[in-house]
Amino acid sequence: MKIIDSVQDAVQQVAAFEGQASDFRLTISQQLLDPVGINMAIITDHVLKRGWEPDSFLQGDGFRTYRYKNME
């Protein structure tokens, strides 16, 4: 598991993934989760462009791992 600490790295991970949305995991550093949510909004915009939507997340020590699914 690689913990991502930049928006650019997260966007690249989303764009480069080949497979089903349900198999994709995005582990984001807690430092990237700004109070306003701008960083996650940018990342989520790229997720939505793939036809995916957020499914859930797991909170870890200093990070969150996000799961996605195909849009319904």
Backbone as JSON Lines, residues from 0, in Angstrom:
{"i":0,"aa":"M","n":[0.85,-1.17,0.0],"ca":[0.0,0.0,0.0],"c":[0.9,1.24,0.0]}
{"i":1,"aa":"K","n":[0.72,2.06,-1.01],"ca":[1.46,3.32,-1.09],"c":[0.55,4.44,-0.6]}
{"i":2,"aa":"I","n":[1.02,5.2,0.37],"ca":[0.26,6.34,0.87],"c":[0.6,7.55,0.0]}
{"i":3,"aa":"I","n":[-0.42,8.12,-0.62],"ca":[-0.25,9.23,-1.55],"c":[-0.32,10.54,-0.78]}
{"i":4,"aa":"D","n":[0.64,11.42,-1.07],"ca":[0.69,12.69,-0.35],"c":[0.64,13.91,-1.26]}
{"i":5,"aa":"S","n":[0.22,13.72,-2.53],"ca":[0.04,14.88,-3.41],"c":[-1.16,14.64,-4.32]}
{"i":6,"aa":"V","n":[-1.83,15.72,-4.67],"ca":[-2.98,15.63,-5.57],"c":[-2.55,15.06,-6.91]}
{"i":7,"aa":"Q","n":[-1.39,15.49,-7.4],"ca":[-0.9,15.03,-8.7],"c":[-0.7,13.52,-8.71]}
{"i":8,"aa":"D","n":[-0.12,12.97,-7.65],"ca":[0.08,11.52,-7.57],"c":[-1.26,10.79,-7.54]}
{"i":9,"aa":"A","n":[-2.22,11.33,-6.82],"ca":[-3.54,10.7,-6.74],"c":[-4.22,10.69,-8.1]}
{"i":10,"aa":"V","n":[-4.17,11.82,-8.8],"ca":[-4.79,11.93,-10.12],"c":[-4.12,10.93,-11.08]}
{"i":11,"aa":"Q","n":[-2.8,10.81,-11.0],"ca":[-2.09,9.85,-11.85],"c":[-2.5,8.42,-11.55]}
{"i":12,"aa":"Q","n":[-2.68,8.09,-10.27],"ca":[-3.12,6.75,-9.89],"c":[-4.5,6.45,-10.47]}
{"i":13,"aa":"V","n":[-5.4,7.42,-10.38],"ca":[-6.75,7.24,-10.92],"c":[-6.69,7.04,-12.43]}
{"i":14,"aa":"A","n":[-5.93,7.85,-13.12],"ca":[-5.86,7.79,-14.58],"c":[-5.19,6.51,-15.07]}
{"i":15,"aa":"A","n":[-4.2,6.03,-14.36],"ca":[-3.4,4.89,-14.82],"c":[-4.03,3.53,-14.51]}
{"i":16,"aa":"F","n":[-5.0,3.5,-13.61],"ca":[-5.55,2.21,-13.19],"c":[-6.31,1.55,-14.32]}
{"i":17,"aa":"E","n":[-6.01,0.26,-14.52],"ca":[-6.73,-0.54,-15.51],"c":[-7.43,-1.66,-14.75]}
{"i":18,"aa":"G","n":[-8.72,-1.64,-14.77],"ca":[-9.48,-2.65,-14.05],"c":[-10.82,-2.09,-13.62]}
{"i":19,"aa":"Q","n":[-11.49,-2.85,-12.8],"ca":[-12.81,-2.47,-12.3],"c":[-12.68,-1.45,-11.17]}
{"i":20,"aa":"A","n":[-13.64,-0.56,-11.1],"ca":[-13.65,0.44,-10.03],"c":[-13.63,-0.22,-8.66]}
{"i":21,"aa":"S","n":[-14.32,-1.32,-8.51],"ca":[-14.4,-2.01,-7.21],"c":[-13.06,-2.59,-6.76]}
{"i":22,"aa":"D","n":[-12.12,-2.72,-7.69],"ca":[-10.79,-3.24,-7.35],"c":[-9.79,-2.13,-7.03]}
{"i":23,"aa":"F","n":[-10.17,-0.89,-7.27],"ca":[-9.26,0.24,-7.08],"c":[-9.31,0.73,-5.64]}
{"i":24,"aa":"R","n":[-8.15,0.96,-5.06],"ca":[-8.03,1.54,-3.72],"c":[-7.1,2.74,-3.83]}
{"i":25,"aa":"L","n":[-7.47,3.82,-3.18],"ca":[-6.66,5.04,-3.18],"c":[-6.38,5.4,-1.73]}
{"i":26,"aa":"T","n":[-5.12,5.3,-1.33],"ca":[-4.74,5.57,0.05],"c":[-4.12,6.96,0.12]}
{"i":27,"aa":"I","n":[-4.82,7.85,0.79],"ca":[-4.47,9.27,0.86],"c":[-3.95,9.62,2.25]}
{"i":28,"aa":"S","n":[-2.82,10.33,2.28],"ca":[-2.26,10.81,3.54],"c":[-3.23,11.77,4.22]}
{"i":29,"aa":"Q","n":[-3.3,11.69,5.52],"ca":[-4.15,12.59,6.3],"c":[-3.78,14.06,6.04]}
{"i":30,"aa":"Q","n":[-2.51,14.32,5.75],"ca":[-2.05,15.69,5.5],"c":[-2.68,16.28,4.24]}
{"i":31,"aa":"L","n":[-3.11,15.42,3.33],"ca":[-3.71,15.89,2.08],"c":[-5.19,16.25,2.26]}
{"i":32,"aa":"L","n":[-5.77,15.84,3.36],"ca":[-7.2,16.08,3.62],"c":[-7.38,17.45,4.28]}
{"i":33,"aa":"D","n":[-7.43,18.47,3.44],"ca":[-7.55,19.84,3.94],"c":[-8.95,20.1,4.5]}
{"i":34,"aa":"P","n":[-9.08,21.06,5.41],"ca":[-10.37,21.32,6.08],"c":[-11.51,21.68,5.12]}
{"i":35,"aa":"V","n":[-11.2,22.33,4.02],"ca":[-12.23,22.76,3.08],"c":[-12.6,21.63,2.11]}
{"i":36,"aa":"G","n":[-11.68,20.7,1.89],"ca":[-11.94,19.57,1.01],"c":[-11.57,19.79,-0.45]}
{"i":37,"aa":"I","n":[-10.78,20.82,-0.71],"ca":[-10.42,21.14,-2.1],"c":[-9.62,20.01,-2.74]}
{"i":38,"aa":"N","n":[-8.65,19.48,-2.02],"ca":[-7.82,18.41,-2.6],"c":[-8.66,17.19,-2.99]}
{"i":39,"aa":"M","n":[-9.54,16.77,-2.11],"ca":[-10.38,15.61,-2.43],"c":[-11.39,15.94,-3.53]}
{"i":40,"aa":"A","n":[-11.82,17.19,-3.62],"ca":[-12.73,17.59,-4.7],"c":[-12.04,17.44,-6.05]}
{"i":41,"aa":"I","n":[-10.78,17.84,-6.12],"ca":[-10.02,17.7,-7.37],"c":[-9.85,16.23,-7.73]}
{"i":42,"aa":"I","n":[-9.48,15.42,-6.75],"ca":[-9.3,13.99,-6.99],"c":[-10.62,13.34,-7.39]}
{"i":43,"aa":"T","n":[-11.68,13.67,-6.7],"ca":[-12.99,13.09,-6.99],"c":[-13.48,13.49,-8.37]}
{"i":44,"aa":"D","n":[-13.16,14.68,-8.82],"ca":[-13.52,15.1,-10.17],"c":[-12.93,14.13,-11.2]}
{"i":45,"aa":"H","n":[-11.7,13.72,-11.0],"ca":[-11.06,12.77,-11.92],"c":[-11.66,11.37,-11.78]}
{"i":46,"aa":"V","n":[-12.06,11.02,-10.59],"ca":[-12.74,9.74,-10.37],"c":[-14.07,9.72,-11.12]}
{"i":47,"aa":"L","n":[-14.82,10.8,-11.02],"ca":[-16.12,10.89,-11.69],"c":[-15.98,10.84,-13.21]}
{"i":48,"aa":"K","n":[-14.91,11.41,-13.73],"ca":[-14.66,11.36,-15.18],"c":[-14.47,9.94,-15.67]}
{"i":49,"aa":"R","n":[-14.05,9.05,-14.78],"ca":[-13.88,7.63,-15.14],"c":[-15.19,6.87,-15.07]}
{"i":50,"aa":"G","n":[-16.25,7.53,-14.63],"ca":[-17.53,6.85,-14.48],"c":[-17.65,6.1,-13.16]}
{"i":51,"aa":"W","n":[-16.82,6.5,-12.2],"ca":[-16.83,5.9,-10.87],"c":[-17.43,6.88,-9.88]}
{"i":52,"aa":"E","n":[-17.81,6.35,-8.73],"ca":[-18.25,7.19,-7.62],"c":[-17.7,6.62,-6.32]}
{"i":53,"aa":"P","n":[-17.54,7.46,-5.3],"ca":[-17.04,6.95,-4.02],"c":[-17.98,5.89,-3.45]}
{"i":54,"aa":"D","n":[-17.38,4.87,-2.84],"ca":[-18.16,3.79,-2.24],"c":[-18.03,3.8,-0.72]}
{"i":55,"aa":"S","n":[-16.81,3.98,-0.23],"ca":[-16.58,4.03,1.21],"c":[-15.11,4.37,1.45]}
{"i":56,"aa":"F","n":[-14.74,4.52,2.71],"ca":[-13.33,4.66,3.05],"c":[-13.07,4.02,4.39]}
{"i":57,"aa":"L","n":[-11.82,3.63,4.58],"ca":[-11.36,3.08,5.85],"c":[-10.35,4.04,6.44]}
{"i":58,"aa":"Q","n":[-10.51,4.38,7.7],"ca":[-9.58,5.28,8.37],"c":[-8.43,4.47,8.95]}
{"i":59,"aa":"G","n":[-7.2,4.87,8.64],"ca":[-6.02,4.25,9.21],"c":[-5.28,5.27,10.05]}
{"i":60,"aa":"D","n":[-4.11,4.9,10.51],"ca":[-3.29,5.8,11.32],"c":[-2.53,6.75,10.4]}
{"i":61,"aa":"G","n":[-3.09,7.94,10.17],"ca":[-2.46,8.95,9.33],"c":[-2.86,8.89,7.87]}
{"i":62,"aa":"F","n":[-3.86,8.09,7.54],"ca":[-4.3,7.98,6.15],"c":[-5.74,7.48,6.07]}
{"i":63,"aa":"R","n":[-6.32,7.61,4.89],"ca":[-7.62,7.02,4.58],"c":[-7.47,6.24,3.28]}
{"i":64,"aa":"T","n":[-8.1,5.08,3.23],"ca":[-8.12,4.3,2.0],"c":[-9.53,4.36,1.44]}
{"i":65,"aa":"Y","n":[-9.64,4.93,0.26],"ca":[-10.94,5.12,-0.4],"c":[-11.22,3.97,-1.36]}
{"i":66,"aa":"R","n":[-12.49,3.59,-1.41],"ca":[-12.96,2.57,-2.36],"c":[-13.96,3.24,-3.28]}
{"i":67,"aa":"Y","n":[-14.1,2.68,-4.49],"ca":[-14.98,3.25,-5.5],"c":[-15.82,2.17,-6.15]}
{"i":68,"aa":"K","n":[-16.86,2.6,-6.85],"ca":[-17.72,1.68,-7.61],"c":[-18.15,2.39,-8.88]}
{"i":69,"aa":"N","n":[-18.64,1.63,-9.81],"ca":[-19.19,2.22,-11.05],"c":[-20.43,3.02,-10.7]}
{"i":70,"aa":"M","n":[-20.62,4.13,-11.41],"ca":[-21.83,4.95,-11.19],"c":[-23.06,4.14,-11.59]}
{"i":71,"aa":"E","n":[-24.09,4.35,-10.83],"ca":[-25.35,3.64,-11.12],"c":[-26.25,4.47,-11.98]}
